[in-house]
Amino acid sequence: MSLPMLQSNSGLMRRILAHFPRDLSLAFAYGSGLFGQTGHTGLRNNMLDFVFAVDDPVTWHTMNIMKNPRHYSFLRFFGPKHVSKIQNNYGAGIYYNTLVPCDDRIIKYGVISTGTLIEDLLHWKNLYIAGRLHKPVKILIQNENGKLQNALAKNLKSAVITAFLMLPESFTEEELYVRIAGLSYSGDFRMIIGEDRSKVMNIVTANMENFQRLYNNILQECPQVVYKQQLGKLELDKSPEGQFNQLMALPRTLQQEITRLVDQPGKNRDVEEILLQVAQDPDCGLLIQQSVAGIVKSSSMTQSAKGILTAGSNLVGNVQNPPDPCELQKFHLKVSTINGKSLFVSYCYFIVSKSHPLTKMLTS
Protein backbone atom coordinates (compact mmCIF):
# COMPACT_ATOMS: atom_id res chain seq x y z
CA MET A 1 0.00 0.00 0.00
CA SER A 2 1.37 3.41 -1.02
CA LEU A 3 0.04 6.32 0.97
CA PRO A 4 -1.36 9.24 -1.08
CA MET A 5 1.35 11.54 -2.41
CA LEU A 6 1.47 15.28 -1.75
CA GLN A 7 -1.19 17.27 -3.55
CA SER A 8 -0.59 20.84 -2.33
CA ASN A 9 2.31 23.08 -1.19
CA SER A 10 4.47 21.00 -3.54
CA GLY A 11 6.70 23.94 -4.54
CA LEU A 12 7.54 24.82 -0.95
CA MET A 13 8.11 21.19 -0.03
CA ARG A 14 10.47 20.62 -2.98
CA ARG A 15 12.49 23.68 -2.00
CA ILE A 16 12.77 22.51 1.62
CA LEU A 17 13.73 18.94 0.64
CA ALA A 18 16.46 20.34 -1.63
CA HIS A 19 18.34 21.42 1.50
CA PHE A 20 18.86 17.81 2.61
CA PRO A 21 20.64 14.66 1.39
CA ARG A 22 18.29 12.77 -0.93
CA ASP A 23 18.87 9.20 0.25
CA LEU A 24 15.42 8.86 1.85
CA SER A 25 13.18 5.79 1.88
CA LEU A 26 10.25 7.88 3.17
CA ALA A 27 9.71 11.57 3.83
CA PHE A 28 6.51 13.12 5.09
CA ALA A 29 5.27 16.38 6.55
CA TYR A 30 2.71 16.58 9.31
CA GLY A 31 1.26 18.77 12.03
CA SER A 32 -0.44 22.12 12.43
CA GLY A 33 1.84 23.84 9.94
CA LEU A 34 0.08 21.93 7.13
CA PHE A 35 -3.21 20.60 8.50
CA GLY A 36 -5.72 22.96 10.03
CA GLN A 37 -7.26 22.55 13.46
CA THR A 38 -10.66 23.85 14.47
CA GLY A 39 -10.27 27.18 16.25
CA HIS A 40 -6.76 27.81 14.92
CA THR A 41 -5.86 30.09 12.02
CA GLY A 42 -2.67 31.28 10.33
CA LEU A 43 -0.98 28.04 9.27
CA ARG A 44 1.98 29.98 7.90
CA ASN A 45 3.00 31.04 11.40
CA ASN A 46 3.18 27.43 12.63
CA MET A 47 6.33 25.33 12.50
CA LEU A 48 6.50 22.76 9.69
CA ASP A 49 7.20 19.22 10.91
CA PHE A 50 8.98 16.54 8.87
CA VAL A 51 10.13 12.94 9.31
CA PHE A 52 12.87 11.45 7.13
CA ALA A 53 13.41 7.67 7.08
CA VAL A 54 16.89 6.63 5.95
CA ASP A 55 18.46 3.23 5.30
CA ASP A 56 21.91 4.26 6.59
CA PRO A 57 21.74 6.88 9.39
CA VAL A 58 25.54 7.25 9.73
CA THR A 59 25.99 8.08 6.05
CA TRP A 60 22.96 10.38 6.02
CA HIS A 61 24.08 12.32 9.12
CA THR A 62 27.61 12.54 7.70
CA MET A 63 26.29 14.30 4.60
CA ASN A 64 23.79 16.42 6.51
CA ILE A 65 26.30 17.63 9.11
CA MET A 66 28.57 18.70 6.24
CA LYS A 67 25.67 20.45 4.51
CA ASN A 68 23.74 21.79 7.50
CA PRO A 69 26.04 21.84 10.56
CA ARG A 70 24.08 24.57 12.35
CA HIS A 71 20.94 22.41 12.39
CA TYR A 72 22.61 20.26 15.09
CA SER A 73 23.36 20.80 18.76
CA PHE A 74 26.86 20.38 20.25
CA LEU A 75 26.45 16.62 19.63
CA ARG A 76 27.66 17.12 16.07
CA PHE A 77 31.18 17.60 17.44
CA PHE A 78 31.18 13.93 18.44
CA GLY A 79 30.64 12.95 14.80
CA PRO A 80 27.88 11.21 12.82
CA LYS A 81 28.44 7.80 14.43
CA HIS A 82 27.63 9.17 17.88
CA VAL A 83 24.68 11.14 16.53
CA SER A 84 23.37 7.91 15.00
CA LYS A 85 23.91 6.00 18.26
CA ILE A 86 21.85 8.55 20.16
CA GLN A 87 19.21 8.39 17.41
CA ASN A 88 18.94 4.60 17.43
CA ASN A 89 19.55 3.62 21.04
CA TYR A 90 17.60 6.13 23.12
CA GLY A 91 14.08 7.50 23.20
CA ALA A 92 11.83 6.49 20.33
CA GLY A 93 14.64 5.84 17.84
CA ILE A 94 14.38 9.22 16.11
CA TYR A 95 16.74 12.22 16.12
CA TYR A 96 15.09 15.64 15.88
CA ASN A 97 16.64 18.91 14.80
CA THR A 98 14.25 21.69 15.73
CA LEU A 99 13.66 25.42 15.23
CA VAL A 100 15.55 25.36 11.92
CA PRO A 101 15.05 28.39 9.59
CA CYS A 102 14.41 27.12 6.06
CA ASP A 103 12.88 28.94 3.06
CA ASP A 104 11.29 31.65 5.20
CA ARG A 105 9.70 29.04 7.47
CA ILE A 106 10.71 27.46 10.76
CA ILE A 107 10.91 23.68 10.52
CA LYS A 108 11.57 20.66 12.71
CA TYR A 109 12.75 17.38 11.20
CA GLY A 110 13.28 13.95 12.64
CA VAL A 111 15.57 11.27 11.22
CA ILE A 112 14.75 7.61 11.81
CA SER A 113 16.25 4.46 10.35
CA THR A 114 14.00 2.57 7.93
CA GLY A 115 14.34 -0.58 10.04
CA THR A 116 13.32 1.18 13.26
CA LEU A 117 10.34 2.74 11.49
CA ILE A 118 9.16 -0.62 10.13
CA GLU A 119 9.49 -2.14 13.64
CA ASP A 120 7.34 0.63 15.13
CA LEU A 121 4.74 0.41 12.36
CA LEU A 122 4.36 -3.36 12.71
CA HIS A 123 4.69 -3.86 16.46
CA TRP A 124 4.12 -0.42 18.06
CA LYS A 125 7.34 -0.72 20.02
CA ASN A 126 7.22 3.01 20.73
CA LEU A 127 3.99 4.08 19.01
CA TYR A 128 5.78 7.33 18.25
CA ILE A 129 6.17 7.75 14.49
CA ALA A 130 3.59 4.99 13.99
CA GLY A 131 1.16 7.18 15.94
CA ARG A 132 1.87 10.22 13.80
CA LEU A 133 1.07 8.12 10.75
CA HIS A 134 -2.38 7.28 12.16
CA LYS A 135 -3.34 10.84 11.25
CA PRO A 136 -3.26 12.47 7.81
CA VAL A 137 0.23 13.38 6.63
CA LYS A 138 1.66 14.66 3.35
CA ILE A 139 3.89 12.03 1.76
CA LEU A 140 6.78 13.73 -0.04
CA ILE A 141 8.97 10.75 -0.94
CA GLN A 142 8.18 7.03 -0.76
CA ASN A 143 10.41 4.47 -2.42
CA GLU A 144 9.48 0.98 -3.57
CA ASN A 145 10.50 -0.79 -0.34
CA GLY A 146 7.87 -3.53 -0.12
CA LYS A 147 8.43 -4.18 3.60
CA LEU A 148 7.93 -0.49 4.37
CA GLN A 149 4.77 -0.24 2.27
CA ASN A 150 3.28 -3.33 3.94
CA ALA A 151 4.17 -1.95 7.38
CA LEU A 152 2.47 1.37 6.58
CA ALA A 153 -0.71 -0.49 5.65
CA LYS A 154 -0.53 -2.74 8.72
CA ASN A 155 -0.15 0.28 11.00
CA LEU A 156 -3.41 1.80 9.75
CA LYS A 157 -5.29 -1.49 10.15
CA SER A 158 -3.92 -1.86 13.68
CA ALA A 159 -5.17 1.63 14.53
CA VAL A 160 -8.68 0.73 13.32
CA ILE A 161 -8.76 -2.56 15.28
CA THR A 162 -7.50 -0.88 18.45
CA ALA A 163 -10.13 1.85 18.15
CA PHE A 164 -12.85 -0.78 17.57
CA LEU A 165 -12.00 -2.40 20.91
CA MET A 166 -12.46 0.95 22.67
CA LEU A 167 -15.80 1.81 21.04
CA PRO A 168 -19.40 0.61 21.65
CA GLU A 169 -21.43 -1.52 19.25
CA SER A 170 -22.67 1.50 17.26
CA PHE A 171 -20.73 4.71 16.68
CA THR A 172 -20.19 7.50 14.17
CA GLU A 173 -17.32 7.89 11.75
CA GLU A 174 -16.20 10.98 13.65
CA GLU A 175 -16.07 9.02 16.92
CA LEU A 176 -13.89 6.40 15.23
CA TYR A 177 -11.42 8.98 13.94
CA VAL A 178 -11.27 10.73 17.32
CA ARG A 179 -10.32 7.39 18.89
CA ILE A 180 -7.70 6.73 16.22
CA ALA A 181 -6.20 10.23 16.37
CA GLY A 182 -6.10 10.03 20.16
CA LEU A 183 -4.09 6.81 20.36
CA SER A 184 -0.69 8.53 20.12
CA TYR A 185 -1.73 11.14 22.70
CA SER A 186 -2.87 8.62 25.33
CA GLY A 187 -0.40 8.78 28.19
CA ASP A 188 1.65 11.57 26.57
CA PHE A 189 2.68 13.79 29.47
CA ARG A 190 2.77 16.80 27.13
CA MET A 191 -1.02 16.63 26.92
CA ILE A 192 -1.07 17.22 30.67
CA ILE A 193 1.50 19.99 31.01
CA GLY A 194 1.36 21.86 27.72
CA GLU A 195 -0.98 20.78 24.93
CA ASP A 196 -4.57 21.88 24.32
CA ARG A 197 -6.85 19.22 25.85
CA SER A 198 -9.27 19.56 22.89
CA LYS A 199 -6.47 19.09 20.34
CA VAL A 200 -7.59 15.64 19.14
CA MET A 201 -11.17 16.75 18.43
CA ASN A 202 -9.88 19.89 16.70
CA ILE A 203 -7.65 17.79 14.43
CA VAL A 204 -10.48 15.46 13.42
CA THR A 205 -13.23 18.02 12.84
CA ALA A 206 -10.99 20.09 10.57
CA ASN A 207 -9.73 17.06 8.59
CA MET A 208 -12.68 14.67 8.20
CA GLU A 209 -12.15 14.30 4.45
CA ASN A 210 -8.45 13.52 4.95
CA PHE A 211 -9.28 10.85 7.54
CA GLN A 212 -11.90 9.35 5.21
CA ARG A 213 -9.38 9.12 2.35
CA LEU A 214 -6.92 7.42 4.69
CA TYR A 215 -9.29 4.82 6.17
CA ASN A 216 -12.15 4.36 3.69
CA ASN A 217 -10.76 1.24 1.98
CA ILE A 218 -9.91 -0.43 5.29
CA LEU A 219 -13.44 0.11 6.61
CA GLN A 220 -15.00 -1.09 3.35
CA GLU A 221 -13.00 -4.33 3.45
CA CYS A 222 -13.24 -5.06 7.19
CA PRO A 223 -15.52 -8.09 7.81
CA GLN A 224 -16.10 -7.20 11.47
CA VAL A 225 -17.94 -3.93 10.89
CA VAL A 226 -20.94 -2.72 8.89
CA TYR A 227 -19.88 0.61 7.38
CA LYS A 228 -22.86 2.80 6.46
CA GLN A 229 -20.83 5.33 4.54
CA GLN A 230 -23.69 7.59 3.45
CA LEU A 231 -24.85 7.97 7.05
CA GLY A 232 -21.37 8.16 8.51
CA LYS A 233 -22.19 5.36 10.96
CA LEU A 234 -20.71 1.97 11.80
CA GLU A 235 -21.93 -1.16 13.59
CA LEU A 236 -19.43 -3.52 15.16
CA ASP A 237 -19.37 -7.15 16.28
CA LYS A 238 -18.85 -6.85 20.06
CA SER A 239 -19.28 -10.53 20.87
CA PRO A 240 -16.46 -12.16 22.89
CA GLU A 241 -15.50 -14.11 19.76
CA GLY A 242 -15.34 -10.93 17.69
CA GLN A 243 -13.29 -9.10 20.32
CA PHE A 244 -10.92 -12.06 20.70
CA ASN A 245 -10.19 -12.02 16.96
CA GLN A 246 -9.45 -8.30 17.18
CA LEU A 247 -7.21 -8.75 20.22
CA MET A 248 -5.23 -11.47 18.44
CA ALA A 249 -4.61 -9.07 15.56
CA LEU A 250 -3.18 -6.30 17.73
CA PRO A 251 0.50 -5.29 17.45
CA ARG A 252 2.85 -7.40 19.54
CA THR A 253 3.92 -4.68 22.01
CA LEU A 254 0.31 -3.79 22.74
CA GLN A 255 -0.51 -7.45 23.43
CA GLN A 256 2.47 -7.61 25.79
CA GLU A 257 1.32 -4.49 27.61
CA ILE A 258 -2.18 -5.96 28.03
CA THR A 259 -0.59 -9.14 29.40
CA ARG A 260 1.46 -7.12 31.88
CA LEU A 261 -1.67 -5.38 33.18
CA VAL A 262 -3.86 -8.47 33.43
CA ASP A 263 -1.61 -11.40 34.34
CA GLN A 264 -1.18 -11.98 38.06
CA PRO A 265 2.38 -12.33 39.39
CA GLY A 266 3.62 -15.91 39.28
CA LYS A 267 0.97 -17.25 36.90
CA ASN A 268 2.88 -16.67 33.63
CA ARG A 269 -0.05 -17.59 31.40
CA ASP A 270 0.41 -17.43 27.64
CA VAL A 271 -0.79 -14.42 25.68
CA GLU A 272 -3.66 -16.22 23.95
CA GLU A 273 -5.18 -17.33 27.27
CA ILE A 274 -4.98 -13.81 28.66
CA LEU A 275 -6.50 -12.22 25.56
CA LEU A 276 -9.37 -14.73 25.70
CA GLN A 277 -10.06 -13.52 29.23
CA VAL A 278 -9.87 -9.86 28.17
CA ALA A 279 -12.29 -10.47 25.28
CA GLN A 280 -14.98 -11.44 27.80
CA ASP A 281 -14.23 -8.58 30.20
CA PRO A 282 -16.80 -5.70 30.25
CA ASP A 283 -13.84 -3.37 30.82
CA CYS A 284 -11.99 -4.58 27.72
CA GLY A 285 -11.97 -1.09 26.17
CA LEU A 286 -10.52 0.46 29.32
CA LEU A 287 -7.75 -2.15 29.43
CA ILE A 288 -6.85 -1.37 25.82
CA GLN A 289 -6.77 2.35 26.58
CA GLN A 290 -4.50 1.82 29.61
CA SER A 291 -2.19 -0.44 27.61
CA VAL A 292 -1.84 2.07 24.77
CA ALA A 293 -1.16 4.81 27.33
CA GLY A 294 1.58 2.68 28.88
CA ILE A 295 3.46 2.48 25.58
CA VAL A 296 3.03 6.17 24.76
CA LYS A 297 3.96 7.41 28.25
CA SER A 298 7.31 5.67 28.20
CA SER A 299 8.29 6.68 24.64
CA SER A 300 7.10 10.30 24.93
CA MET A 301 9.08 10.91 28.13
CA THR A 302 12.29 9.27 26.92
CA GLN A 303 12.10 11.08 23.57
CA SER A 304 11.49 14.43 25.28
CA ALA A 305 14.47 13.81 27.57
CA LYS A 306 16.61 13.09 24.53
CA GLY A 307 15.34 16.32 22.97
CA ILE A 308 17.26 18.34 25.57
CA LEU A 309 20.49 17.05 24.06
CA THR A 310 19.54 16.99 20.38
CA ALA A 311 17.95 20.46 20.30
CA GLY A 312 19.75 22.53 17.69
CA SER A 313 21.75 25.71 18.13
CA ASN A 314 18.63 27.89 18.11
CA LEU A 315 17.51 26.28 21.37
CA VAL A 316 20.65 25.57 23.37
CA GLY A 317 22.93 28.36 22.20
CA ASN A 318 24.64 29.07 18.92
CA VAL A 319 27.75 26.89 19.18
CA GLN A 320 29.68 27.33 15.93
CA ASN A 321 33.03 25.96 17.12
CA PRO A 322 34.03 23.09 19.40
CA PRO A 323 34.52 24.05 23.07
CA ASP A 324 37.94 25.28 24.20
CA PRO A 325 39.91 22.15 25.26
CA CYS A 326 41.06 24.03 28.37
CA GLU A 327 37.46 24.42 29.50
CA LEU A 328 36.27 20.87 28.84
CA GLN A 329 34.71 18.81 31.56
CA LYS A 330 33.10 15.40 31.61
CA PHE A 331 29.77 14.77 33.33
CA HIS A 332 27.06 12.13 33.36
CA LEU A 333 23.38 12.69 32.67
CA LYS A 334 21.30 11.79 35.69
CA VAL A 335 18.79 9.00 35.25
CA SER A 336 15.14 8.95 36.26
CA THR A 337 12.97 5.83 36.18
CA ILE A 338 9.32 5.08 35.56
CA ASN A 339 8.07 1.71 36.75
CA GLY A 340 11.64 0.48 36.72
CA LYS A 341 12.28 1.65 33.14
CA SER A 342 15.22 3.95 32.45
CA LEU A 343 13.98 7.40 31.44
CA PHE A 344 17.02 8.12 29.33
CA VAL A 345 20.43 6.47 29.71
CA SER A 346 22.74 5.28 32.49
CA TYR A 347 26.31 6.54 32.65
CA CYS A 348 26.04 8.57 29.48
CA TYR A 349 29.04 10.89 29.19
CA PHE A 350 29.42 14.05 27.16
CA ILE A 351 32.15 16.68 26.90
CA VAL A 352 31.04 20.32 26.82
CA SER A 353 32.35 23.67 27.92
CA LYS A 354 31.94 24.55 31.60
CA SER A 355 30.50 27.88 30.52
CA HIS A 356 27.90 26.35 28.19
CA PRO A 357 24.33 26.81 29.58
CA LEU A 358 23.55 23.14 28.85
CA THR A 359 26.20 22.11 31.40
CA LYS A 360 24.37 23.85 34.21
CA MET A 361 21.01 22.53 32.99
CA LEU A 362 22.06 18.87 32.99
CA THR A 363 24.29 18.84 36.07
CA SER A 364 21.93 20.72 38.39
KAQUIVEN-V774811 format. One record per residue. N is the residue number from 1. RES is the residue in one small letter. OMEGA is omega in radians with two decimals (* if undefined). Layout:
BEGIN
((N RES OMEGA) (N RES OMEGA))
END
This chain:
BEGIN
((1 m 3.03) (2 s 3.09) (3 l -3.10) (4 p 3.13) (5 m -3.11) (6 l -3.14) (7 q -3.10) (8 s -3.13) (9 n -3.01) (10 s 3.13) (11 g 3.11) (12 l -3.10) (13 m 3.11) (14 r 3.14) (15 r 3.13) (16 i -3.14) (17 l -3.13) (18 a 3.13) (19 h -2.98) (20 f 3.01) (21 p -2.97) (22 r -3.09) (23 d -3.08) (24 l 3.04) (25 s 3.10) (26 l 3.01) (27 a 3.07) (28 f 3.07) (29 a -3.07) (30 y 2.97) (31 g -3.00) (32 s 3.07) (33 g -3.14) (34 l -3.06) (35 f -3.10) (36 g 3.02) (37 q -3.14) (38 t 3.12) (39 g -3.14) (40 h 3.13) (41 t 3.08) (42 g -3.12) (43 l -3.06) (44 r -3.12) (45 n -3.11) (46 n 3.10) (47 m 3.06) (48 l -3.09) (49 d -3.14) (50 f 2.94) (51 v 3.09) (52 f 3.03) (53 a -3.07) (54 v 3.14) (55 d -3.07) (56 d -3.08) (57 p -3.10) (58 v 3.13) (59 t -3.11) (60 w 3.12) (61 h 3.08) (62 t -3.13) (63 m -3.08) (64 n 3.08) (65 i 3.07) (66 m -3.06) (67 k -3.04) (68 n -3.06) (69 p -3.06) (70 r 3.03) (71 h -2.99) (72 y 3.01) (73 s 3.11) (74 f -3.11) (75 l -3.14) (76 r -3.12) (77 f 3.09) (78 f 3.08) (79 g -3.05) (80 p 3.12) (81 k 3.13) (82 h 3.06) (83 v -3.13) (84 s 3.09) (85 k 3.12) (86 i 3.09) (87 q -2.96) (88 n -2.91) (89 n -3.05) (90 y 3.14) (91 g -3.07) (92 a 3.08) (93 g -3.14) (94 i -3.12) (95 y -3.11) (96 y 2.84) (97 n -2.98) (98 t 3.14) (99 l -3.11) (100 v 3.05) (101 p -3.11) (102 c 3.11) (103 d 3.09) (104 d 3.04) (105 r 3.01) (106 i -3.09) (107 i 2.97) (108 k 3.10) (109 y 3.11) (110 g 3.14) (111 v -3.12) (112 i 3.10) (113 s -3.14) (114 t 3.14) (115 g 3.11) (116 t 3.12) (117 l 3.14) (118 i 3.12) (119 e -3.13) (120 d 3.14) (121 l -3.09) (122 l -2.93) (123 h -3.13) (124 w 3.13) (125 k 3.11) (126 n -3.06) (127 l -3.09) (128 y 3.05) (129 i 3.05) (130 a 3.13) (131 g 3.08) (132 r -3.14) (133 l 2.96) (134 h -3.11) (135 k -3.14) (136 p 3.05) (137 v 3.06) (138 k 3.13) (139 i -3.12) (140 l 3.11) (141 i 3.04) (142 q -3.10) (143 n -3.02) (144 e 3.10) (145 n -3.07) (146 g 3.13) (147 k 3.14) (148 l -3.14) (149 q 3.11) (150 n 3.13) (151 a 3.09) (152 l 3.12) (153 a -3.13) (154 k -3.14) (155 n 3.12) (156 l 3.11) (157 k 3.12) (158 s 3.11) (159 a 3.13) (160 v -3.12) (161 i 3.13) (162 t 3.11) (163 a 3.10) (164 f -3.09) (165 l -3.12) (166 m -3.07) (167 l 3.10) (168 p -3.07) (169 e 3.11) (170 s -3.12) (171 f -3.13) (172 t 3.09) (173 e 3.13) (174 e 3.12) (175 e 3.09) (176 l -3.08) (177 y 3.07) (178 v 3.09) (179 r -3.13) (180 i -3.11) (181 a -3.10) (182 g -3.09) (183 l -3.06) (184 s 3.07) (185 y 3.13) (186 s 3.12) (187 g 3.14) (188 d -3.06) (189 f 3.12) (190 r 3.08) (191 m 3.14) (192 i -3.00) (193 i -3.05) (194 g -3.00) (195 e 3.05) (196 d -3.09) (197 r -3.12) (198 s -3.04) (199 k -3.07) (200 v 3.12) (201 m 3.14) (202 n 3.11) (203 i -3.05) (204 v -3.07) (205 t 3.14) (206 a -3.03) (207 n -3.11) (208 m -3.12) (209 e 3.12) (210 n 3.08) (211 f -3.14) (212 q 3.12) (213 r -3.08) (214 l -2.97) (215 y -3.04) (216 n -3.10) (217 n 3.13) (218 i -3.13) (219 l 3.13) (220 q -3.04) (221 e -3.06) (222 c -3.08) (223 p -3.04) (224 q -3.08) (225 v 2.98) (226 v -3.05) (227 y 3.10) (228 k -2.95) (229 q -3.10) (230 q -3.13) (231 l -3.10) (232 g -3.11) (233 k -3.14) (234 l 3.06) (235 e -2.94) (236 l 3.02) (237 d -3.12) (238 k 3.08) (239 s 3.08) (240 p 3.12) (241 e 3.14) (242 g -3.14) (243 q 3.11) (244 f 3.10) (245 n 3.12) (246 q 3.13) (247 l 3.14) (248 m -3.13) (249 a -3.12) (250 l 3.06) (251 p -3.00) (252 r -3.10) (253 t 3.12) (254 l 3.06) (255 q 3.14) (256 q 3.13) (257 e 3.06) (258 i 3.12) (259 t -3.14) (260 r -3.13) (261 l -2.97) (262 v -3.01) (263 d 3.13) (264 q -3.12) (265 p 3.08) (266 g -3.10) (267 k 3.09) (268 n 3.09) (269 r 3.13) (270 d -3.03) (271 v -3.09) (272 e 3.13) (273 e -3.14) (274 i -3.14) (275 l 3.06) (276 l 3.08) (277 q -3.12) (278 v -3.12) (279 a -3.11) (280 q -3.09) (281 d 3.09) (282 p 3.13) (283 d -3.12) (284 c -3.11) (285 g 3.12) (286 l 3.10) (287 l 3.10) (288 i -3.13) (289 q 3.12) (290 q -3.12) (291 s 3.07) (292 v -3.13) (293 a 3.12) (294 g 3.11) (295 i -3.05) (296 v -3.11) (297 k -3.11) (298 s -3.06) (299 s -3.11) (300 s -3.13) (301 m 3.14) (302 t 3.12) (303 q 3.12) (304 s 3.08) (305 a 3.10) (306 k -3.12) (307 g 3.08) (308 i -3.10) (309 l -3.03) (310 t -3.14) (311 a -3.05) (312 g -3.01) (313 s 3.14) (314 n -3.09) (315 l -3.04) (316 v 3.12) (317 g -3.05) (318 n -3.13) (319 v -3.08) (320 q -3.13) (321 n 3.10) (322 p 3.13) (323 p 3.08) (324 d -3.11) (325 p -3.13) (326 c -3.08) (327 e -3.06) (328 l 2.99) (329 q 3.14) (330 k 3.11) (331 f 3.12) (332 h 3.11) (333 l -3.13) (334 k -3.05) (335 v 2.98) (336 s 3.13) (337 t 3.05) (338 i -3.12) (339 n 3.09) (340 g -3.14) (341 k 3.14) (342 s 3.14) (343 l 3.09) (344 f -3.06) (345 v 3.12) (346 s 3.04) (347 y 3.11) (348 c -3.03) (349 y 3.07) (350 f 3.11) (351 i 3.12) (352 v 3.11) (353 s 3.09) (354 k -3.08) (355 s -3.11) (356 h -3.10) (357 p -3.13) (358 l 3.11) (359 t -3.13) (360 k -3.10) (361 m -3.00) (362 l -3.11) (363 t -3.14) (364 s *))
END
